[in-house]
Amino acid sequence: MSPRTARKDAAQNRVRIIDAARVAFREYGPAAPVTTIARIAGVGTATLYRHFPSRDDLLTAMLGDQARHRIAVLDDAVADADPWRGFVTALETVVQLEIENPGLSDAIRAQSHTIPVYEELQLKAVRNLTTLVARLRNAGIVRPEFEVADVLLILAALNGITSADPRHALSRTRTFIDHLAHGIKRST
C-alpha cells in the first residue's frame, strides 16, 4: 500500500469512527462501549485507539464536529438577508440536529471541558446570536427588549419539546415558533 493510499484509508477510518460514535451515542448514550463503536465503524478496536487513544479524544472529535456544525447554522442565520427567516431556520435546524442526535446539546455542554475549541465556539455563538438579535430588532421584527438571553430560553424550551416527543418535535417546534412569534414580534 502506498503512503498516499494509507493516508486516505486512515482519513476514511477516522470519519467512519466518528460517524459510528454518533450512531452508538444515539443508541447507547455517551457510555457506548468502544467495541460497539468499532464494530459499527467496521474497524478493529486497535484502529479506533490508534485514531482516538481515549474515550475523551473520541467524544471531543465527535462533539467538536457537532459544535462546529451548530456554529455554521448560526453563521447561515446571520448571513440570511431576512433575519426572521434566518432565525426560524436556525431554530428548526437545531431541533432537527437534536432529533437526529438525542441528547447532543447536553453532551456538548457536559463535555465542554474536554472539547479544545468549545470556548472559541461558544464565543462565536454568542457573537452570532448578538448579531442576529440586533438584526431582528433593527429590522423592527421583534420587540426592543428581545435579547440573547431570550433566544437561550427559546432553545431550552425547544430542547424540552424534542426530549418530550421526538417523533413530533419538528411539527411541534413549528407550532411553538408560530406561538412565539406572537409574543416576540413587534406589533405593527
Stockholm file with secondary structure:
# STOCKHOLM 1.0

chainA/1-188         MSPRTARKDAAQNRVRIIDAARVAFREYGPAAPVTTIARIAGVGTATLYRHFPSRDDLLTAMLGDQARHRIAVLDDAVADADPWRGFVTALETVVQLEIENPGLSDAIRAQSHTIPVYEELQLKAVRNLTTLVARLRNAGIVRPEFEVADVLLILAALNGITSADPRHALSRTRTFIDHLAHGIKRST
#=GR chainA/1-188 SS CCHHHHHHHHHHHHHHHHHHHHHHHHHHCTTCCHHHHHHHHTSCHHHHHHHCSSHHHHHHHHHHHHHHHHHHHHHHHHHCSSHHHHHHHHHHHHHHHHHHSTTHHHHHHHTGGGCTTHHHHHHHHHHHHHHHHHHHHHTTCBCTTCCHHHHHHHHHHHHHHHHHCGGGHHHHHHHHHHHHHHHHBCCC
#=GC SS_cons         CCHHHHHHHHHHHHHHHHHHHHHHHHHHCTTCCHHHHHHHHTSCHHHHHHHCSSHHHHHHHHHHHHHHHHHHHHHHHHHCSSHHHHHHHHHHHHHHHHHHSTTHHHHHHHTGGGCTTHHHHHHHHHHHHHHHHHHHHHTTCBCTTCCHHHHHHHHHHHHHHHHHCGGGHHHHHHHHHHHHHHHHBCCC
//
